[in-house]
Amino acid sequence: MQLSLLDNADSMPDTENRVKELRRLLEYHNRCYYQFDAPEISDAEYDQLFRELAALEERHPELVTAESPTQRVGGAPAGRFQAVVHRLPMLSLENATNEEEIRVKLDVRIKKELGLAESSSVSYMCEPKMDGLAVELIYEKGTLTVASTRGDGVTGEDVTQNIRTLRGLPLRLTGEGVPALLEVRGEVYLSLEAFQKINRDREENGDPPFANPRNAAAGSLRQLDSRVTARRPLSFYCYAPGLVEGASFSSQHEFLEMAAGWGLPVNPLTRLVDGIAGAVAYYHEMQEVRESLTYEIDGTVVKVDSFQLQRELGEKSRSPLWAIACKFPPRQAETQLEDIILSVGRTGVITPVAQLRPVEISGVTVSRATLHNWDELAAKDIRIGDTVVVERAGDVIPAVVRVVVERRNGTERTVLPPETCPECASAVVRIADEVALRCMGISCPPQLRESIKHFASRGAMDIDGLGDKIVEQLLSLGLVHTVADLYRLTKDDFMRFDRMGDKLASNLLTALEASKTCDLGRYVYALGIRHVGERTAKVLAQAFGSLENLEKATVEELVSIRDIGATVAQSVFTFFNNPDNRAVIGRLSEYGVHPAAVAKTVGGRLSGQNFVFTGTLTLFNRDSARKLVEEQGGNVVGSVSKKTDYVVAGDEAGSKLSKARELGIAVLSEEDFLQLLETP
């Protein structure tokens, strides 16, 4: 498909048509990527189209619509979920756990209910049983209007704002025959890759990991802050209609074909089979390919294909008589826990890991399993030498489910939480309200690689040229053991690197020398203190004025600072009271790294006032504007809210300006802003 580039946007004679074309292109490429796994353009090209659309909508907010791809980022947190009553109940399915139960509970029963001969054949629609969360989507005149969870089958929760963030889901249906009203049921799920990443991030942040992809999908979809949902790559497959007006389907497979034509994601593994033998064969086939799938399934679903037969069969209690869930056997095994080893993550989280006697689970040999954290280890009373049940769920590092207590013989040993880091011997701390134990050493080897990258990044010390490949060679050659060691590197050190020339080595040394002169905010951010981002680092720099003052600050003094909460205060205090961290800071000073002191702003003319800048600024840039505000005690924020005091609007200001007017917030031109600064 031909792309139109961003720099051609201004030459388009009809902005509205261009916006429509960009939306069509982006939705088309979303379908190619998320539904068909066959992207036609690169991520960079996709981003280029997205940026062009966002820029046009910023300049022309009247063209913004609810179904625009730019509206998938999520909105302000909701207070709670509203209840949604399903017009048709969302039924649960009866389970079968083996081939015989599939035949008896479905095929034999159906033929008996319908008065069919045992030798007759019924057409069944088979599909993988996704390990996710059931939802109902309502499209009115083709536009997504309401999305809700299954709940108790009768009443669910309104998750419309969160569902809208799913990039692979159409906000507006396209194609021929789109019904006036379409209720579609389906499953929201996470790919295994996404599930693993979310759990890694949670463990690194000291949060308990999700037990399985279903829990992760449910937790992601039920966020009150839809911006959190938007950051988690949820996917969706539809599997059945609810109430429909303006279209009709004779069978399950016809509905799925039409749904796919309208742009709804349909699992490509669904299959129409003739007779129960085909359904059983499908069940065994899915069990065999289960490990190769990119998402988790825990069985198959078999449905009578004909909607007429479904209506004749009806339901019992809250389960239909025309469908069944065919569950796979659990993926568990017993083995002996031979040792408990300690793993240190990149942010210092220390995780206990079970070293197991190798055992095969679902065709994979397992020798390690996560124990998550020390609280869980204690709760399950897991000891070295125990016989344990290990479960391989979600194709991630297996987990120890429970101890087989009756197998104990008295030789088992309890492992206590460590007091020092197993990698660097620094003190281990447990921060309030966290389950994780954490090494606070700035030079801990597993943390060092990421610490150096962060230290050299643009928002921190901005050491030009010190990228991933250079950092890897610094570590592999043993030249750097703390971030302070960067400043004792010589040209000869760099010349030991692969593909290192004289000019590049000189440039790196020049960049390192230039970074020694930096402002205090950047320096504090560069240290990588947990919970301290760029803005918080600037707040701390302005509040304390010098590194020496910040190092001596108490928790009470830190908490008293505007925008510094108890969690941040404790993290900063703990960091600066760690002897190893103090030693690194001392060596940085010895090597000539001296962050510039900041004149503390107390009671400036803009004290406590919040500013938002929007549009194209011509008299100053955003960085200088921020500095001007902060020098007078004010704050610069990114979005307009009731707490905003002023919106400074440049040329072609868009949605932020519109929102400011709606809320009655004072709007300043650039000249007005400068005059405000000069007013005594």
C-alpha positions as CSV (number, residue, x, y, z in Angstrom):
1,M,0.0,0.0,0.0
2,Q,1.4,3.4,-1.0
3,L,2.3,5.7,1.9
4,S,2.0,9.5,1.9
5,L,4.8,11.1,3.9
6,L,4.6,13.6,6.7
7,D,6.3,16.4,4.8
8,N,3.6,16.3,2.1
9,A,0.8,16.9,4.6
10,D,0.9,20.7,4.3
11,S,0.5,20.5,0.5
12,M,-2.8,18.6,0.8
13,P,-5.6,20.8,-0.4
14,D,-8.2,19.1,1.7
15,T,-7.2,18.6,5.3
16,E,-10.3,16.7,6.2
17,N,-9.8,14.2,3.4
18,R,-6.2,13.8,4.4
19,V,-7.2,13.0,8.0
20,K,-9.7,10.4,6.8
21,E,-7.1,8.8,4.6
22,L,-4.5,8.7,7.4
23,R,-7.1,7.0,9.7
24,R,-7.9,4.5,7.1
25,L,-4.2,3.7,6.5
26,L,-3.5,3.4,10.2
27,E,-6.4,1.1,10.8
28,Y,-5.5,-1.0,7.8
29,H,-1.9,-1.4,9.0
30,N,-3.2,-2.2,12.5
31,R,-5.2,-5.1,11.1
32,C,-2.2,-6.3,9.1
33,Y,0.0,-6.2,12.2
34,Y,-2.3,-7.4,14.9
35,Q,-4.8,-9.6,13.2
36,F,-2.9,-11.1,10.2
37,D,0.7,-11.0,11.6
38,A,1.7,-9.7,8.2
39,P,2.9,-6.1,8.5
40,E,3.3,-4.2,5.2
41,I,5.3,-1.2,6.5
42,S,8.0,-0.7,9.1
43,D,7.3,0.6,12.6
44,A,9.1,3.8,11.7
45,E,6.8,4.3,8.7
46,Y,3.7,3.6,10.9
47,D,4.9,6.1,13.4
48,Q,5.4,8.7,10.7
49,L,1.8,8.3,9.6
50,F,0.6,8.5,13.2
51,R,2.6,11.6,13.9
52,E,1.2,13.3,10.8
53,L,-2.4,12.5,11.9
54,A,-1.7,13.7,15.4
55,A,-0.2,17.0,14.1
56,L,-3.3,17.6,11.8
57,E,-5.7,16.9,14.7
58,E,-3.7,19.2,17.0
59,R,-4.1,22.0,14.4
60,H,-7.7,21.1,13.7
61,P,-9.3,19.8,16.9
62,E,-12.7,20.0,15.3
63,L,-11.7,17.0,13.2
64,V,-10.9,14.8,16.1
65,T,-13.4,11.8,16.4
66,A,-13.8,9.1,19.0
67,E,-12.7,6.4,16.6
68,S,-9.4,8.1,15.6
69,P,-6.3,5.9,16.2
70,T,-4.9,8.9,18.1
71,Q,-7.6,8.4,20.8
72,R,-6.3,4.9,21.9
73,V,-3.8,6.4,24.5
74,G,-6.3,6.3,27.4
75,G,-7.8,9.1,29.4
76,A,-7.9,10.4,33.0
77,P,-8.5,7.8,35.7
78,A,-12.1,6.9,36.5
79,G,-13.5,6.8,40.0
80,R,-15.0,3.3,39.5
81,F,-16.5,1.0,36.9
82,Q,-20.1,1.5,36.0
83,A,-22.4,-1.6,35.8
84,V,-23.6,-2.8,32.4
85,V,-26.5,-5.2,32.1
86,H,-26.2,-7.6,29.1
87,R,-29.3,-7.6,27.0
88,L,-28.6,-11.3,26.4
89,P,-26.9,-13.3,29.2
90,M,-23.2,-14.3,28.6
91,L,-23.4,-18.0,29.5
92,S,-20.6,-20.1,30.9
93,L,-19.7,-23.5,29.4
94,E,-19.8,-27.0,30.9
95,N,-16.4,-28.7,30.9
96,A,-15.1,-31.9,29.5
97,T,-11.6,-33.1,30.4
98,N,-11.0,-36.0,28.0
99,E,-12.1,-37.5,24.7
100,E,-14.9,-39.7,26.2
101,E,-16.5,-36.7,28.0
102,I,-16.4,-34.7,24.8
103,R,-18.4,-37.4,23.1
104,V,-20.9,-38.1,25.9
105,K,-21.5,-34.6,27.2
106,L,-21.9,-33.0,23.8
107,D,-22.6,-35.3,20.8
108,V,-24.5,-38.1,22.6
109,R,-26.6,-35.5,24.5
110,I,-27.3,-33.4,21.5
111,K,-28.5,-36.2,19.3
112,K,-30.7,-37.4,22.2
113,E,-32.2,-33.9,22.6
114,L,-32.8,-33.5,18.9
115,G,-34.0,-37.0,18.3
116,L,-31.2,-37.8,15.9
117,A,-29.9,-41.3,15.1
118,E,-26.5,-42.1,16.7
119,S,-25.0,-42.6,13.2
120,S,-26.0,-39.1,12.1
121,S,-23.4,-36.3,11.8
122,V,-23.6,-32.8,13.3
123,S,-21.5,-29.9,12.1
124,Y,-19.4,-28.4,14.9
125,M,-17.4,-25.2,15.0
126,C,-14.1,-25.6,16.9
127,E,-11.9,-22.9,18.3
128,P,-9.0,-22.6,20.8
129,K,-10.1,-21.8,24.3
130,M,-8.2,-18.6,25.0
131,D,-6.8,-18.0,28.5
132,G,-8.1,-14.4,28.8
133,L,-11.1,-12.4,29.8
134,A,-14.5,-12.5,28.2
135,V,-16.0,-9.2,27.1
136,E,-19.0,-7.9,25.1
137,L,-18.6,-5.0,22.6
138,I,-21.5,-3.0,21.3
139,Y,-21.3,-1.4,17.9
140,E,-24.1,1.0,17.0
141,K,-24.2,2.0,13.3
142,G,-20.7,0.6,13.1
143,T,-19.1,2.6,15.9
144,L,-17.9,1.1,19.1
145,T,-20.1,2.6,21.9
146,V,-19.9,0.3,24.9
147,A,-17.5,-2.4,26.1
148,S,-18.1,-4.5,29.2
149,T,-16.7,-7.5,31.0
150,R,-18.7,-10.7,31.4
151,G,-19.1,-10.2,35.1
152,D,-21.6,-12.7,36.5
153,G,-23.1,-13.3,33.0
154,V,-26.0,-10.9,33.6
155,T,-24.2,-7.7,34.7
156,G,-20.6,-6.7,33.8
157,E,-18.4,-3.7,34.3
158,D,-18.1,-0.8,31.8
159,V,-14.5,-0.9,30.4
160,T,-15.1,1.1,27.2
161,Q,-12.3,3.5,27.8
162,N,-9.8,0.7,28.3
163,I,-11.0,-1.4,25.3
164,R,-10.6,1.6,23.1
165,T,-6.8,1.4,23.7
166,L,-6.5,-2.0,21.9
167,R,-4.7,-1.1,18.7
168,G,-5.9,-4.3,16.9
169,L,-9.5,-3.7,17.6
170,P,-11.6,-1.5,15.2
171,L,-13.3,1.5,16.7
172,R,-15.5,1.6,13.6
173,L,-16.6,-1.4,11.5
174,T,-16.1,-1.2,7.7
175,G,-17.2,-3.3,4.8
176,E,-20.6,-4.3,3.4
177,G,-23.7,-5.1,5.5
178,V,-22.6,-3.6,8.8
179,P,-25.6,-4.0,11.1
180,A,-27.3,-1.1,12.8
181,L,-26.7,-2.9,16.2
182,L,-24.1,-5.6,16.8
183,E,-23.2,-7.1,20.2
184,V,-20.2,-9.2,19.8
185,R,-18.6,-11.4,22.4
186,G,-15.0,-12.3,22.5
187,E,-11.8,-12.7,24.6
188,V,-9.2,-10.2,25.6
189,Y,-5.8,-11.8,26.1
190,L,-2.1,-11.1,26.3
191,S,0.6,-12.7,24.1
192,L,3.1,-14.8,26.0
193,E,5.8,-12.3,25.1
194,A,3.8,-9.4,26.5
195,F,2.9,-11.4,29.7
196,Q,6.6,-12.2,30.3
197,K,7.6,-8.5,29.9
198,I,4.9,-7.3,32.3
199,N,5.9,-9.8,34.9
200,R,9.6,-8.9,34.5
201,D,8.7,-5.2,35.0
202,R,6.5,-5.9,38.0
203,E,9.2,-8.0,39.7
204,E,11.8,-5.3,39.0
205,N,9.5,-2.8,40.6
206,G,8.9,-4.9,43.6
207,D,5.3,-5.8,42.7
208,P,4.0,-9.4,42.8
209,P,3.9,-11.0,39.3
210,F,0.7,-12.1,37.7
211,A,0.1,-15.8,38.1
212,N,-0.9,-16.4,34.5
213,P,-1.8,-14.6,31.3
214,R,-5.5,-14.5,32.2
215,N,-4.8,-12.7,35.4
216,A,-2.5,-10.3,33.6
217,A,-5.2,-9.6,31.0
218,A,-7.9,-9.1,33.6
219,G,-5.7,-6.9,35.7
220,S,-4.7,-4.8,32.6
221,L,-8.3,-4.4,31.4
222,R,-9.7,-3.5,34.8
223,Q,-7.4,-0.5,35.4
224,L,-9.2,2.6,36.5
225,D,-6.5,4.6,34.7
226,S,-6.9,3.6,31.0
227,R,-3.4,5.0,30.3
228,V,-2.0,2.0,32.1
229,T,-4.1,-0.3,29.9
230,A,-2.8,1.5,26.8
231,R,0.8,0.6,27.8
232,R,-0.1,-3.1,27.9
233,P,-0.4,-4.8,24.5
234,L,-3.8,-6.5,24.9
235,S,-5.3,-8.4,22.0
236,F,-8.8,-9.5,21.2
237,Y,-10.6,-12.3,19.3
238,C,-14.3,-12.4,18.8
239,Y,-16.2,-15.7,19.0
240,A,-20.0,-15.1,19.1
241,P,-22.8,-12.6,18.5
242,G,-25.1,-11.2,21.1
243,L,-28.1,-9.2,20.1
244,V,-28.0,-8.1,16.4
245,E,-30.3,-5.7,14.5
246,G,-29.9,-5.2,10.7
247,A,-28.2,-8.5,9.8
248,S,-28.7,-12.2,10.2
249,F,-26.5,-15.3,10.3
250,S,-27.5,-18.9,9.9
251,S,-24.5,-20.4,11.6
252,Q,-21.4,-19.7,13.7
253,H,-19.0,-20.0,10.8
254,E,-21.1,-17.5,8.8
255,F,-21.0,-15.0,11.6
256,L,-17.2,-15.3,12.0
257,E,-16.7,-14.8,8.2
258,M,-18.9,-11.7,8.2
259,A,-17.3,-10.4,11.4
260,A,-13.8,-10.7,9.9
261,G,-15.1,-8.8,6.8
262,W,-16.1,-5.9,9.1
263,G,-12.7,-5.7,10.6
264,L,-13.2,-7.7,13.8
265,P,-10.3,-10.0,14.7
266,V,-11.2,-13.7,14.4
267,N,-8.8,-16.5,15.5
268,P,-7.4,-18.1,12.3
269,L,-7.3,-21.5,14.1
270,T,-11.2,-21.8,14.2
271,R,-12.4,-24.7,12.1
272,L,-15.7,-26.1,10.9
273,V,-15.7,-29.9,11.3
274,D,-18.3,-32.6,10.3
275,G,-19.1,-34.9,13.2
276,I,-17.7,-35.4,16.7
277,A,-14.7,-37.3,15.4
278,G,-13.5,-34.1,13.8
279,A,-14.0,-32.2,17.0
280,V,-12.0,-34.8,19.0
281,A,-9.2,-34.7,16.4
282,Y,-9.1,-30.9,16.6
283,Y,-8.8,-31.2,20.4
284,H,-5.8,-33.4,20.1
285,E,-4.2,-31.3,17.4
286,M,-4.5,-28.1,19.5
287,Q,-3.0,-30.0,22.5
288,E,0.0,-30.8,20.3
289,V,0.5,-27.3,18.8
290,R,-0.2,-25.6,22.2
291,E,3.5,-25.0,23.0
292,S,4.2,-23.4,19.6
293,L,1.5,-20.8,19.9
294,T,2.3,-17.2,20.8
295,Y,-0.5,-17.0,23.3
296,E,-1.8,-19.3,26.1
297,I,-4.8,-21.7,25.5
298,D,-6.1,-24.2,28.1
299,G,-8.3,-26.2,25.9
300,T,-10.7,-26.0,23.0
301,V,-14.4,-24.9,22.6
302,V,-16.8,-27.0,20.5
303,K,-20.1,-25.5,19.4
304,V,-23.0,-26.7,17.3
305,D,-22.5,-24.7,14.1
306,S,-26.2,-24.1,13.2
307,F,-27.9,-21.3,15.0
308,Q,-31.2,-22.9,14.4
309,L,-30.1,-26.1,16.2
310,Q,-28.6,-23.9,19.0
311,R,-32.0,-22.3,19.5
312,E,-33.7,-25.7,19.5
313,L,-31.3,-27.1,22.1
314,G,-31.5,-24.1,24.4
315,E,-29.7,-24.1,27.7
316,K,-29.7,-25.6,31.2
317,S,-29.2,-23.4,34.2
318,R,-26.5,-21.0,33.0
319,S,-24.8,-23.2,30.4
320,P,-25.9,-23.8,26.8
321,L,-26.6,-27.4,25.7
322,W,-25.0,-26.8,22.3
323,A,-21.4,-26.1,23.4
324,I,-18.7,-27.5,25.6
325,A,-15.3,-26.4,26.8
326,C,-12.7,-29.2,26.3
327,K,-10.0,-28.6,29.0
328,F,-6.4,-29.8,28.5
329,P,-4.7,-31.8,31.3
330,P,-2.8,-29.5,33.8
331,R,0.9,-29.0,33.1
332,Q,2.3,-30.0,36.4
333,A,4.9,-32.4,37.7
334,E,6.5,-33.4,41.0
335,T,10.2,-33.1,41.6
336,Q,12.7,-32.3,44.3
337,L,13.9,-28.8,45.1
338,E,17.7,-29.2,45.4
339,D,18.7,-25.6,46.2
340,I,17.5,-22.0,46.4
341,I,19.7,-19.6,44.6
342,L,19.5,-15.8,44.5
343,S,19.0,-13.8,41.3
344,V,19.6,-10.0,41.2
345,G,17.7,-8.0,38.6
346,R,18.7,-4.8,36.9
347,T,17.0,-2.6,39.5
348,G,18.4,-4.6,42.4
349,V,15.4,-6.8,43.2
350,I,16.6,-10.1,44.7
351,T,14.5,-13.0,43.7
352,P,14.7,-16.5,45.2
353,V,14.9,-19.2,42.4
354,A,14.3,-22.9,42.9
355,Q,17.0,-25.2,41.6
356,L,15.1,-28.4,40.7
357,R,16.0,-32.0,39.9
358,P,15.3,-31.8,36.1
359,V,11.7,-32.9,35.2
360,E,9.8,-33.0,32.0
361,I,6.6,-30.9,31.8
362,S,4.7,-30.8,28.5
363,G,7.7,-31.9,26.5
364,V,10.1,-29.4,28.1
365,T,12.8,-30.2,30.6
366,V,12.5,-27.9,33.6
367,S,15.3,-27.4,36.1
368,R,14.5,-24.0,37.6
369,A,11.4,-22.3,38.9
370,T,10.6,-18.9,40.2
371,L,9.7,-18.5,43.9
372,H,8.7,-14.9,43.2
373,N,9.6,-13.3,46.6
374,W,10.4,-14.1,50.2
375,D,6.9,-13.5,51.4
376,E,5.6,-16.2,49.1
377,L,8.5,-18.5,50.0
378,A,7.5,-18.2,53.7
379,A,3.8,-18.5,53.0
380,K,4.2,-21.8,51.2
381,D,6.9,-23.0,53.7
382,I,9.2,-24.0,50.9
383,R,12.5,-25.6,52.0
384,I,15.6,-27.0,50.3
385,G,15.1,-30.8,49.9
386,D,11.3,-30.5,49.6
387,T,9.3,-32.5,47.0
388,V,7.3,-29.8,45.2
389,V,4.6,-29.5,42.6
390,V,5.9,-27.4,39.7
391,E,3.6,-25.8,37.1
392,R,4.5,-24.6,33.7
393,A,1.9,-21.9,32.9
394,G,2.2,-19.3,30.2
395,D,5.4,-20.8,28.8
396,V,7.4,-18.6,31.2
397,I,9.8,-19.6,34.0
398,P,7.8,-22.3,35.8
399,A,6.6,-21.7,39.3
400,V,6.5,-23.8,42.4
401,V,2.8,-24.4,43.2
402,R,3.0,-26.2,46.5
403,V,5.0,-28.5,48.8
404,V,4.2,-32.2,49.1
405,V,4.4,-32.0,52.9
406,E,3.9,-35.7,53.4
407,R,7.1,-36.5,51.6
408,R,9.3,-34.6,54.2
409,N,11.8,-36.7,56.1
410,G,13.3,-34.0,58.4
411,T,16.4,-33.2,56.4
412,E,14.8,-30.2,54.6
413,R,16.3,-26.8,55.3
414,T,14.7,-23.4,55.5
415,V,16.4,-20.5,53.7
416,L,16.3,-17.1,55.3
417,P,16.2,-13.8,53.4
418,P,19.6,-12.4,52.7
419,E,21.0,-9.4,54.6
420,T,23.5,-8.5,51.9
421,C,23.5,-8.7,48.2
422,P,24.9,-12.0,46.8
423,E,26.6,-10.1,43.9
424,C,28.2,-7.1,45.6
425,A,27.7,-7.6,49.3
426,S,25.9,-4.3,49.7
427,A,23.2,-4.0,52.3
428,V,19.8,-5.3,51.3
429,V,16.7,-3.3,52.2
430,R,13.0,-3.8,52.1
431,I,11.1,-0.6,51.3
432,A,7.8,-0.1,53.1
433,D,4.8,-1.5,51.3
434,E,6.9,-3.6,49.0
435,V,7.3,-7.4,48.9
436,A,10.7,-7.3,47.2
437,L,14.1,-7.2,48.8
438,R,16.4,-4.8,47.0
439,C,20.1,-4.2,46.7
440,M,20.7,-0.5,46.9
441,G,24.4,-0.6,45.7
442,I,25.0,1.6,42.7
443,S,27.8,-0.6,41.6
444,C,26.1,-4.0,41.8
445,P,27.2,-5.9,38.6
446,P,23.7,-6.9,37.3
447,Q,22.6,-3.3,37.7
448,L,25.8,-1.7,36.4
449,R,25.1,-2.1,32.7
450,E,21.8,-0.3,32.9
451,S,23.1,2.2,35.4
452,I,25.8,3.3,32.9
453,K,23.4,3.6,30.1
454,H,21.0,5.7,32.2
455,F,23.9,7.9,33.5
456,A,25.0,8.7,30.0
457,S,21.6,9.3,28.6
458,R,20.4,12.6,27.1
459,G,18.2,13.6,30.0
460,A,21.0,12.8,32.5
461,M,24.7,13.5,31.9
462,D,24.2,13.5,28.1
463,I,27.5,11.8,27.2
464,D,27.4,11.8,23.4
465,G,28.5,8.6,21.7
466,L,28.4,6.4,24.8
467,G,25.9,3.9,23.4
468,D,25.1,0.3,24.1
469,K,28.0,-1.2,22.1
470,I,30.6,1.0,23.9
471,V,29.1,0.1,27.3
472,E,29.2,-3.6,26.5
473,Q,32.9,-3.4,25.6
474,L,33.7,-1.3,28.7
475,L,32.2,-4.1,30.9
476,S,33.7,-7.0,29.0
477,L,37.2,-5.5,29.3
478,G,36.6,-4.8,33.0
479,L,37.4,-1.1,32.6
480,V,34.4,0.2,34.5
481,H,33.1,-1.0,37.9
482,T,31.0,2.1,38.8
483,V,29.8,5.1,36.8
484,A,32.6,7.1,38.4
485,D,35.1,4.9,36.5
486,L,34.0,6.5,33.2
487,Y,35.9,9.6,34.1
488,R,39.3,7.9,34.6
489,L,39.2,6.3,31.1
490,T,42.1,7.1,28.8
491,K,42.5,7.2,25.0
492,D,44.5,4.0,25.3
493,D,41.5,2.3,27.0
494,F,39.2,3.2,24.2
495,M,41.7,2.1,21.5
496,R,41.4,-1.5,22.9
497,F,37.8,-1.6,21.5
498,D,36.8,-3.3,18.3
499,R,36.5,-0.9,15.4
500,M,37.7,2.1,17.4
501,G,39.4,4.9,15.6
502,D,41.5,7.7,16.9
503,K,38.8,10.3,16.1
504,L,36.0,8.4,17.8
505,A,38.1,7.8,20.9
506,S,38.9,11.5,21.1
507,N,35.2,12.4,20.7
508,L,34.3,10.1,23.6
509,L,36.9,11.7,25.8
510,T,35.7,15.2,24.8
511,A,32.1,14.2,25.6
512,L,33.1,12.8,29.0
513,E,35.0,16.0,29.8
514,A,32.1,18.2,28.8
515,S,29.6,16.3,31.0
516,K,31.6,17.2,34.1
517,T,29.9,20.6,34.0
518,C,26.2,19.9,34.5
519,D,23.3,21.2,36.5
520,L,22.3,19.6,39.7
521,G,18.9,18.3,38.4
522,R,20.5,16.3,35.6
523,Y,23.1,14.9,38.0
524,V,20.5,13.8,40.5
525,Y,18.5,12.1,37.7
526,A,21.7,10.5,36.3
527,L,22.3,8.7,39.7
528,G,19.3,6.5,38.9
529,I,17.6,6.9,42.3
530,R,14.5,4.8,42.3
531,H,11.2,6.8,41.7
532,V,13.2,9.9,40.8
533,G,12.5,11.0,37.2
534,E,13.7,14.1,35.4
535,R,11.1,16.4,36.8
536,T,11.4,15.1,40.4
537,A,15.2,15.5,40.1
538,K,14.7,19.2,39.2
539,V,12.3,19.6,42.1
540,L,14.9,18.2,44.5
541,A,17.6,20.4,43.0
542,Q,15.6,23.5,43.4
543,A,14.5,22.7,46.9
544,F,18.0,21.9,48.3
545,G,20.2,24.0,46.1
546,S,23.3,21.8,46.3
547,L,24.3,18.1,46.3
548,E,25.6,18.5,49.8
549,N,22.3,19.7,51.2
550,L,20.4,16.9,49.4
551,E,22.8,14.3,50.8
552,K,22.1,15.4,54.3
553,A,18.3,15.7,53.9
554,T,16.1,13.8,56.3
555,V,12.9,12.0,55.3
556,E,10.9,14.7,57.0
557,E,12.6,17.4,55.1
558,L,12.1,15.6,51.8
559,V,8.4,15.0,52.4
560,S,7.9,18.6,53.1
561,I,8.8,19.5,49.5
562,R,6.0,20.1,47.0
563,D,5.4,17.0,44.8
564,I,7.7,14.7,46.9
565,G,5.7,11.9,48.5
566,A,6.6,9.5,51.2
567,T,7.8,6.8,48.8
568,V,10.1,9.1,46.9
569,A,11.4,10.6,50.1
570,Q,12.3,7.2,51.6
571,S,14.0,6.2,48.3
572,V,16.1,9.3,48.2
573,F,17.1,9.1,51.8
574,T,18.0,5.4,51.5
575,F,20.1,6.0,48.4
576,F,22.2,8.8,49.9
577,N,22.7,6.9,53.2
578,N,24.2,3.9,51.4
579,P,28.0,3.9,52.0
580,D,28.7,2.4,48.6
581,N,26.7,5.1,46.9
582,R,28.4,7.8,48.9
583,A,31.7,6.4,47.8
584,V,30.8,6.5,44.1
585,I,29.6,10.1,44.5
586,G,32.9,11.0,46.3
587,R,34.9,9.5,43.4
588,L,32.8,11.4,40.8
589,S,33.8,14.6,42.7
590,E,37.5,13.5,42.7
591,Y,37.4,13.1,38.9
592,G,36.0,16.6,38.5
593,V,32.3,16.1,38.2
594,H,30.8,19.0,40.1
595,P,27.1,19.7,39.6
596,A,26.3,23.4,39.6
597,A,24.4,24.6,42.7
598,V,20.9,26.0,42.2
599,A,19.6,29.1,43.7
600,K,16.7,27.9,45.8
601,T,13.4,29.4,44.8
602,V,11.3,30.3,47.8
603,G,8.1,32.2,47.3
604,G,8.7,33.3,43.8
605,R,6.1,35.4,42.0
606,L,4.8,32.2,40.2
607,S,5.0,30.1,43.4
608,G,2.6,27.1,43.2
609,Q,1.2,28.1,39.8
610,N,0.9,25.5,37.0
611,F,1.6,26.4,33.4
612,V,0.9,24.5,30.2
613,F,2.6,25.5,26.9
614,T,0.9,24.5,23.6
615,G,1.3,25.3,19.9
616,T,4.4,26.6,18.1
617,L,6.4,29.0,20.2
618,T,8.3,31.7,18.4
619,L,9.8,34.0,21.1
620,F,11.3,31.2,23.1
621,N,11.5,27.4,23.1
622,R,9.9,25.0,25.5
623,D,13.1,24.4,27.6
624,S,13.7,28.1,28.1
625,A,10.1,28.6,29.0
626,R,10.2,25.9,31.6
627,K,13.3,27.4,33.1
628,L,11.7,30.8,33.2
629,V,8.7,29.4,35.1
630,E,10.7,27.3,37.5
631,E,13.1,30.1,38.3
632,Q,10.0,32.0,39.7
633,G,8.7,29.0,41.7
634,G,6.1,27.8,39.2
635,N,5.5,24.4,37.6
636,V,5.3,23.4,33.9
637,V,2.9,20.4,33.3
638,G,2.0,18.6,30.2
639,S,-1.8,18.5,30.2
640,V,-4.6,20.9,31.0
641,S,-6.8,20.2,34.0
642,K,-8.7,22.2,36.7
643,K,-5.4,22.6,38.5
644,T,-3.9,24.5,35.6
645,D,-3.5,28.3,36.2
646,Y,-2.3,29.4,32.8
647,V,-2.1,28.1,29.2
648,V,0.5,29.8,27.1
649,A,-0.7,29.4,23.4
650,G,1.6,29.7,20.4
651,D,0.7,29.5,16.8
652,E,-1.6,26.6,15.7
653,A,-2.5,25.7,19.3
654,G,-4.9,22.8,19.3
655,S,-6.9,20.6,21.7
656,K,-5.1,22.0,24.9
657,L,-6.2,25.5,24.0
658,S,-9.8,24.2,23.4
659,K,-9.8,22.5,26.8
660,A,-8.5,25.5,28.6
661,R,-11.4,27.6,27.2
662,E,-13.9,24.9,28.2
663,L,-12.5,25.0,31.8
664,G,-12.3,28.8,31.9
665,I,-8.5,28.8,32.4
666,A,-6.6,31.9,31.6
667,V,-5.0,31.8,28.2
668,L,-1.8,33.9,27.5
669,S,0.0,34.8,24.3
670,E,3.8,34.6,24.4
671,E,3.9,38.4,24.8
672,D,1.4,38.1,27.7
673,F,3.6,35.4,29.3
674,L,6.7,37.6,29.2
675,Q,4.8,40.5,30.6
676,L,3.6,38.4,33.5
677,L,7.2,37.5,34.3
678,E,8.1,41.1,34.4
679,T,5.2,42.1,36.6
680,P,6.4,42.8,40.2
